[in-house]
Amino acid sequence: MKKFRLIFLFGVLLLAVLMASGVQAQSPAVYVLTIKGTINPVLIDYVERGIEEAEDNGARALIIQLDTPGGLDTAMRDIIKHIVNSHVPVVVYVAPSGSRAASAGVFITMAGHVAAMSPNTAIGAAHPVSIGEEGEEAMSETMEEKVVNDAAAYIRSIAESHGRNMEWAEKAVRESVSATEREALELNVIDLIASDLDDLIAQLDGRQVTLINDLVVTLETGDVAIVDFPMTGIENFLYTIADPNIAYLLLSIATLGIMAEIFNPGLIFPGVVGGISLLMAFYSLGVLPVNYAGILLIVLAIGLFVGEVLTTTFGIFTIGGLVSLVAGSLILFKGASPEFQIDPWLIAGVCIVITAFMVFVIQRAIVAHRKQAYTGREELVGKTATVKAPLNPEGMVLFKGERWTAISESGEIKDGEEVVIKRVDGLVLYVVKKQDMPSEGKSKR
């Protein structure tokens, strides 16, 4: 009887959970994605996954809360493709207050079926700066004009499809113009201003939007649940390390770890940390606009640092390595947008740490070179041995329990006398009488 009650109670609880899940799944909802930072390839999967989830669950709308200084053109275009082909209305909302939608963010905002901004925000400056004069290999004027024209045509097309101000959109690309949220609303760049998500959802209710294939949809956002849709742990991690400063820091840690393992084989821990950091750095650099000349200079720096220890140039290779490291660090993302530049203070800090590490290693190397060898034949020179078979001039001596063939350079030496080893030739020791050695040249056993 007791067993039957437990089974019945379990069944009731399971039914209640299933009913609650069904109600939750059927209740109207608005999904909210948050993008804060540069536009990079990690966000492509995040936006695609969010749109698919909203479509599968019948969401009334999907809101992308945006705050970005810009990012990669290729990633931006892929995100816009997902927005344009979405079967659920996508609202791009520049928020919270103090945020901005610059560069690639302008394109994404204008691609939304509804474009909104919160108070004290800005939009604009969409000129493709990565092709400007700062590039190490600056584009020709003809090529730059082609790229700018392509970007201008693209943003005009986006603006026209949603009935927004095409002229301002083109100026944002060609002249890097910007606008506050009030100016953007007056210029028909955005559709509305909302103080927060609740205000935005309230204003969306009843608004008509046109989806793909000219399908007109009326938004019904009254009394809907807000479903926060964050990045997964892996997406968040990959997005974090896909940052120029993080990538450079990982590359620096990899350099120190691998060099420490090379200089001290068998430590294991520095090598493991260095290897993991190097793999993560490769991923970060793979999704960022990298200048390969910068990478080659950093690799050259590592080679010079290793060469310093192996050849002991007493600092010459280290100085060359530091020059190469600084130069490579400064041009690693040269020509990219400002948001992809490494903090100069980080470069200075890394160079100081590596310099201190190399000074320590060089000091150890100098001490090791000056120190008398403790192994091999070099150990024998200058040490005292005892004659076991008279040397006339050849005989036998005993050194540290081992018998050696010896040749005297001091004439005949009797059994039991002490001699000093002057040099070694193969397995033969050349010795002199101990009393014939200068006092400073004698060595204790």
C-alpha positions as CSV (number, residue, x, y, z in Angstrom):
1,M,0.0,0.0,0.0
2,K,2.8,2.4,0.9
3,K,4.6,1.6,-2.4
4,F,1.4,2.3,-4.3
5,R,1.1,5.7,-2.6
6,L,4.7,6.6,-3.5
7,I,4.1,5.7,-7.2
8,F,0.8,7.7,-7.2
9,L,2.6,10.8,-5.7
10,F,5.4,10.6,-8.1
11,G,3.0,10.4,-11.1
12,V,1.1,13.5,-9.8
13,L,4.3,15.4,-9.5
14,L,5.5,14.4,-12.9
15,L,2.1,15.4,-14.4
16,A,2.3,18.8,-12.7
17,V,5.8,19.4,-14.0
18,L,4.8,18.5,-17.6
19,M,1.7,20.7,-17.4
20,A,3.8,23.6,-16.1
21,S,6.3,23.1,-18.9
22,G,3.5,23.1,-21.4
23,V,2.0,26.3,-20.1
24,Q,5.4,27.9,-20.1
25,A,6.1,26.8,-23.7
26,Q,2.8,28.1,-24.9
27,S,2.9,31.4,-23.1
28,P,3.8,34.3,-25.4
29,A,7.4,35.5,-24.9
30,V,10.0,37.9,-26.2
31,Y,13.6,36.6,-26.4
32,V,16.5,39.0,-25.4
33,L,20.1,38.6,-26.7
34,T,22.8,40.8,-25.3
35,I,25.8,41.9,-27.4
36,K,28.4,44.0,-25.6
37,G,31.8,44.4,-27.2
38,T,33.3,44.0,-30.6
39,I,31.6,42.2,-33.4
40,N,33.5,38.9,-34.1
41,P,32.7,35.4,-35.4
42,V,31.6,34.1,-32.0
43,L,28.5,36.3,-32.2
44,I,27.4,34.7,-35.5
45,D,26.6,31.4,-33.8
46,Y,25.1,33.2,-30.8
47,V,22.7,35.2,-32.9
48,E,21.8,32.2,-35.1
49,R,21.1,30.0,-32.1
50,G,19.0,32.7,-30.5
51,I,16.9,33.3,-33.7
52,E,16.4,29.5,-34.1
53,E,15.3,29.1,-30.5
54,A,12.8,32.0,-30.8
55,E,11.4,30.6,-34.0
56,D,11.1,27.1,-32.5
57,N,9.3,28.4,-29.4
58,G,6.9,30.7,-31.3
59,A,8.3,33.9,-29.7
60,R,6.5,37.1,-30.5
61,A,9.8,38.9,-31.1
62,L,13.6,38.8,-30.5
63,I,15.4,41.7,-29.1
64,I,19.2,42.2,-29.6
65,Q,20.4,44.6,-27.0
66,L,23.5,46.1,-28.6
67,D,26.5,48.1,-27.3
68,T,29.5,47.9,-29.7
69,P,32.3,50.0,-31.0
70,G,32.3,48.0,-34.2
71,G,34.1,44.9,-35.4
72,L,34.8,42.6,-38.3
73,D,33.0,43.2,-41.6
74,T,32.6,39.5,-42.4
75,A,31.1,38.7,-39.0
76,M,28.7,41.8,-39.3
77,R,27.4,40.6,-42.7
78,D,26.8,37.1,-41.4
79,I,24.8,38.4,-38.5
80,I,22.8,40.6,-40.8
81,K,22.0,37.6,-43.0
82,H,20.5,35.8,-40.0
83,I,18.4,38.9,-39.0
84,V,17.1,39.4,-42.6
85,N,16.2,35.8,-43.0
86,S,14.6,35.5,-39.6
87,H,10.9,34.3,-39.4
88,V,10.5,36.1,-36.1
89,P,10.7,39.9,-35.9
90,V,14.1,41.1,-34.8
91,V,14.4,44.3,-32.8
92,V,17.9,45.9,-32.4
93,Y,18.0,48.0,-29.3
94,V,21.0,50.2,-28.6
95,A,21.0,50.1,-24.8
96,P,21.5,50.7,-21.9
97,S,22.1,54.4,-21.5
98,G,25.7,55.3,-22.4
99,S,25.9,52.7,-25.1
100,R,26.7,53.1,-28.8
101,A,26.3,51.4,-32.1
102,A,29.4,52.4,-34.1
103,S,30.9,51.1,-37.3
104,A,29.6,47.5,-37.8
105,G,26.9,48.3,-35.1
106,V,25.3,50.8,-37.4
107,F,24.7,48.2,-40.1
108,I,23.3,45.7,-37.6
109,T,21.0,48.3,-36.0
110,M,19.6,49.4,-39.4
111,A,19.1,45.7,-40.4
112,G,16.7,45.1,-37.5
113,H,13.0,45.0,-38.4
114,V,12.6,47.6,-35.7
115,A,15.5,49.9,-34.7
116,A,15.4,51.4,-31.2
117,M,17.7,53.3,-28.9
118,S,17.7,54.2,-25.2
119,P,18.3,57.7,-23.9
120,N,21.9,59.0,-23.9
121,T,23.1,56.7,-26.7
122,A,24.7,57.3,-30.1
123,I,24.8,55.7,-33.5
124,G,27.1,56.4,-36.5
125,A,30.7,56.6,-37.7
126,A,30.5,53.5,-40.0
127,H,33.4,54.3,-42.3
128,P,35.6,51.1,-42.9
129,V,38.6,52.5,-40.9
130,S,40.6,49.3,-41.3
131,I,41.5,50.4,-44.8
132,G,42.6,53.9,-43.8
133,E,46.0,55.4,-43.8
134,E,47.1,53.6,-40.6
135,G,47.4,50.3,-42.5
136,E,51.0,49.1,-42.8
137,E,50.1,48.2,-46.4
138,A,47.8,51.0,-47.3
139,M,45.3,50.3,-50.0
140,S,45.5,52.2,-53.3
141,E,43.0,54.9,-53.7
142,T,41.1,52.9,-56.3
143,M,40.8,49.9,-54.0
144,E,39.7,52.0,-51.0
145,E,37.1,53.7,-53.2
146,K,35.7,50.3,-54.2
147,V,35.5,49.1,-50.6
148,V,33.8,52.3,-49.4
149,N,31.3,52.2,-52.3
150,D,30.5,48.6,-51.5
151,A,29.8,49.5,-47.9
152,A,27.8,52.5,-48.8
153,A,25.6,50.5,-51.3
154,Y,25.1,47.8,-48.7
155,I,23.9,50.1,-46.0
156,R,21.7,52.0,-48.4
157,S,20.0,48.7,-49.4
158,I,19.5,47.8,-45.7
159,A,18.0,51.2,-44.9
160,E,15.7,51.2,-48.0
161,S,14.3,47.7,-47.1
162,H,13.0,49.1,-43.8
163,G,12.1,52.6,-45.1
164,R,14.8,54.4,-43.2
165,N,17.0,57.4,-44.1
166,M,19.3,56.1,-46.9
167,E,21.1,59.4,-47.3
168,W,22.1,59.6,-43.6
169,A,23.1,55.9,-43.7
170,E,25.4,56.6,-46.7
171,K,26.9,59.6,-44.9
172,A,27.7,57.4,-41.9
173,V,29.9,55.3,-44.2
174,R,31.4,58.0,-46.4
175,E,31.7,60.8,-43.9
176,S,31.6,59.0,-40.5
177,V,28.7,61.1,-39.3
178,S,27.1,60.2,-36.0
179,A,23.8,61.0,-34.2
180,T,22.3,60.9,-30.8
181,E,19.1,59.0,-30.2
182,R,17.0,62.1,-30.6
183,E,18.7,63.1,-33.8
184,A,18.4,59.5,-35.1
185,L,14.7,59.5,-34.4
186,E,14.2,62.9,-36.2
187,L,16.3,61.8,-39.2
188,N,14.3,58.5,-39.5
189,V,17.4,56.4,-38.8
190,I,15.6,54.5,-36.0
191,D,12.0,53.8,-35.2
192,L,11.6,54.6,-31.5
193,I,13.3,55.6,-28.3
194,A,12.7,53.4,-25.2
195,S,13.9,54.0,-21.7
196,D,14.2,50.3,-20.9
197,L,13.1,46.8,-22.0
198,D,9.6,47.1,-20.5
199,D,9.1,50.5,-22.3
200,L,10.4,49.0,-25.5
201,I,8.1,46.0,-25.4
202,A,5.1,48.3,-24.6
203,Q,5.9,50.5,-27.6
204,L,6.3,47.4,-29.9
205,D,2.8,46.2,-29.3
206,G,0.7,46.7,-32.4
207,R,3.5,47.8,-34.6
208,Q,3.7,46.3,-38.1
209,V,6.9,44.9,-39.5
210,T,7.8,43.3,-42.8
211,L,9.7,40.0,-42.7
212,I,11.3,38.0,-45.5
213,N,9.2,37.5,-48.6
214,D,7.3,40.7,-47.8
215,L,5.3,39.0,-45.0
216,V,3.7,41.7,-42.9
217,V,3.4,40.9,-39.2
218,T,1.7,42.8,-36.4
219,L,3.6,42.6,-33.2
220,E,1.6,41.5,-30.2
221,T,3.9,42.1,-27.2
222,G,1.3,43.0,-24.6
223,D,1.6,40.9,-21.5
224,V,4.5,38.8,-22.7
225,A,7.3,37.1,-20.7
226,I,10.8,38.3,-21.2
227,V,13.2,35.4,-21.8
228,D,16.8,36.3,-21.3
229,F,18.9,34.3,-23.8
230,P,22.6,34.5,-22.7
231,M,25.7,33.0,-24.3
232,T,26.6,29.5,-23.4
233,G,29.7,29.0,-21.2
234,I,31.8,28.1,-24.2
235,E,30.5,31.0,-26.3
236,N,31.2,33.4,-23.5
237,F,34.7,32.0,-23.0
238,L,35.5,32.2,-26.8
239,Y,34.1,35.7,-27.0
240,T,36.2,36.8,-24.1
241,I,39.5,35.5,-25.5
242,A,38.7,36.8,-29.0
243,D,40.0,40.2,-27.8
244,P,43.3,41.7,-29.0
245,N,44.6,42.3,-25.5
246,I,43.6,38.8,-24.3
247,A,45.2,37.3,-27.4
248,Y,48.4,39.2,-26.9
249,L,48.5,38.3,-23.2
250,L,47.9,34.6,-24.0
251,L,50.7,34.7,-26.6
252,S,53.0,36.3,-24.0
253,I,52.2,33.6,-21.4
254,A,52.8,30.9,-24.0
255,T,56.2,32.5,-24.8
256,L,57.3,32.6,-21.1
257,G,56.0,29.1,-20.4
258,I,57.6,27.4,-23.4
259,M,61.0,29.2,-22.8
260,A,60.9,28.2,-19.2
261,E,60.4,24.6,-20.2
262,I,63.2,24.8,-22.8
263,F,65.6,26.3,-20.3
264,N,64.6,23.8,-17.6
265,P,63.5,20.5,-19.2
266,G,61.3,18.4,-17.0
267,L,59.5,21.2,-15.1
268,I,56.3,20.2,-17.0
269,F,54.0,22.8,-15.5
270,P,55.4,25.8,-17.5
271,G,55.3,23.8,-20.7
272,V,51.7,22.7,-20.1
273,V,50.6,26.2,-19.4
274,G,52.5,27.6,-22.3
275,G,51.1,25.0,-24.7
276,I,47.5,25.6,-23.6
277,S,48.0,29.4,-23.8
278,L,49.5,29.0,-27.3
279,L,46.5,27.0,-28.6
280,M,44.1,29.6,-27.2
281,A,46.2,32.4,-28.7
282,F,46.0,30.7,-32.1
283,Y,42.2,30.6,-31.8
284,S,42.1,34.3,-30.8
285,L,44.4,35.4,-33.5
286,G,42.5,33.3,-36.0
287,V,39.3,35.4,-35.6
288,L,41.1,38.7,-35.4
289,P,42.5,41.0,-38.2
290,V,46.1,40.0,-37.6
291,N,49.2,41.4,-39.4
292,Y,51.4,38.4,-40.1
293,A,54.5,40.5,-40.1
294,G,53.8,41.2,-36.4
295,I,53.5,37.4,-35.7
296,L,56.8,36.7,-37.5
297,L,58.6,39.4,-35.5
298,I,57.3,37.9,-32.2
299,V,58.4,34.4,-33.4
300,L,61.9,35.9,-34.2
301,A,62.0,37.4,-30.7
302,I,61.3,34.0,-29.1
303,G,64.1,32.4,-31.3
304,L,66.6,35.1,-30.2
305,F,65.7,34.6,-26.5
306,V,66.3,30.9,-26.8
307,G,69.5,31.5,-28.8
308,E,70.7,33.8,-26.0
309,V,70.8,30.9,-23.5
310,L,72.1,28.3,-25.9
311,T,75.0,30.5,-27.2
312,T,75.5,32.9,-24.3
313,T,76.0,36.2,-26.2
314,F,75.8,38.0,-22.9
315,G,72.7,40.1,-23.8
316,I,73.2,40.7,-27.6
317,F,70.4,38.3,-28.6
318,T,68.2,39.5,-25.8
319,I,68.4,43.1,-26.9
320,G,67.6,42.0,-30.5
321,G,64.7,39.9,-29.2
322,L,63.2,42.8,-27.2
323,V,63.4,45.1,-30.2
324,S,61.7,42.4,-32.3
325,L,59.1,41.8,-29.6
326,V,58.2,45.5,-29.2
327,A,58.1,46.0,-33.0
328,G,55.9,42.9,-33.5
329,S,53.6,43.9,-30.7
330,L,53.0,47.3,-32.1
331,I,52.2,46.1,-35.6
332,L,50.4,42.9,-34.6
333,F,47.0,44.5,-35.4
334,K,48.3,47.5,-37.4
335,G,45.8,48.8,-39.8
336,A,42.8,47.4,-38.0
337,S,40.0,49.3,-36.4
338,P,40.8,51.1,-33.1
339,E,38.9,48.5,-31.1
340,F,41.4,45.9,-32.3
341,Q,44.5,47.7,-31.1
342,I,46.6,46.5,-28.1
343,D,46.9,48.6,-25.1
344,P,50.4,50.2,-25.1
345,W,50.6,49.7,-21.3
346,L,50.0,46.0,-21.7
347,I,52.9,45.8,-24.3
348,A,55.1,47.7,-21.8
349,G,54.2,45.4,-19.0
350,V,54.8,42.2,-21.0
351,C,58.2,43.5,-22.2
352,I,59.3,44.4,-18.7
353,V,58.3,40.9,-17.4
354,I,60.1,39.1,-20.3
355,T,63.2,41.4,-19.8
356,A,63.3,40.5,-16.1
357,F,63.0,36.8,-17.0
358,M,65.8,37.0,-19.5
359,V,68.1,38.9,-17.1
360,F,67.6,36.1,-14.5
361,V,68.3,33.4,-17.1
362,I,71.4,35.2,-18.4
363,Q,72.8,35.6,-14.9
364,R,72.3,31.8,-14.3
365,A,73.9,31.0,-17.6
366,I,77.0,33.2,-16.9
367,V,77.4,31.6,-13.4
368,A,77.1,28.2,-15.0
369,H,79.8,29.0,-17.6
370,R,82.2,30.4,-15.1
371,K,81.7,27.5,-12.7
372,Q,84.1,24.6,-12.8
373,A,82.6,21.5,-14.3
374,Y,81.5,18.8,-11.9
375,T,81.2,16.0,-14.4
376,G,83.4,14.7,-17.3
377,R,87.1,14.8,-17.7
378,E,87.3,18.5,-17.0
379,E,86.7,17.6,-13.3
380,L,90.2,15.9,-13.1
381,V,92.3,18.8,-14.0
382,G,93.9,20.4,-10.9
383,K,92.9,17.6,-8.6
384,T,95.2,15.5,-6.4
385,A,95.8,11.8,-7.0
386,T,98.0,9.2,-5.2
387,V,100.7,7.1,-7.0
388,K,100.0,3.4,-6.9
389,A,102.7,2.2,-9.3
390,P,105.9,4.3,-9.7
391,L,105.9,6.8,-12.5
392,N,109.0,6.5,-14.6
393,P,107.6,8.3,-16.5
394,E,104.5,6.0,-16.9
395,G,102.8,4.3,-14.1
396,M,99.5,4.1,-12.2
397,V,97.7,6.6,-9.9
398,L,94.5,6.4,-7.8
399,F,91.9,9.1,-8.0
400,K,88.5,8.8,-6.2
401,G,88.8,5.0,-5.9
402,E,89.7,4.6,-9.6
403,R,93.0,3.6,-11.1
404,W,94.3,5.6,-14.0
405,T,97.3,5.3,-16.3
406,A,99.5,8.3,-15.7
407,I,102.6,9.9,-17.1
408,S,104.9,12.1,-15.0
409,E,106.1,15.4,-16.2
410,S,108.3,15.8,-13.1
411,G,110.6,12.9,-13.5
412,E,110.4,9.8,-11.5
413,I,107.7,9.7,-8.8
414,K,107.6,7.0,-6.2
415,D,104.7,4.9,-4.9
416,G,102.6,6.7,-2.3
417,E,103.5,10.2,-3.3
418,E,100.8,12.7,-4.2
419,V,100.6,14.3,-7.6
420,V,98.5,16.9,-9.3
421,I,96.7,16.2,-12.6
422,K,97.7,18.8,-15.2
423,R,95.8,17.5,-18.3
424,V,93.9,14.6,-19.6
425,D,94.5,12.8,-23.0
426,G,92.0,10.1,-23.5
427,L,92.4,7.7,-20.6
428,V,95.9,8.9,-19.7
429,L,96.6,11.5,-17.0
430,Y,99.6,13.8,-17.2
431,V,100.7,14.7,-13.7
432,V,103.4,16.5,-11.7
433,K,104.7,16.2,-8.2
434,K,102.5,18.2,-5.8
435,Q,105.5,20.0,-4.3
436,D,106.4,21.2,-7.9
437,M,103.0,23.0,-8.2
438,P,102.7,26.7,-7.2
439,S,100.9,27.1,-4.0
440,E,97.8,28.7,-5.6
441,G,97.6,25.9,-8.1
442,K,97.4,23.1,-5.6
443,S,94.1,21.5,-5.0
444,K,92.8,19.7,-2.0
445,R,91.3,16.3,-2.3
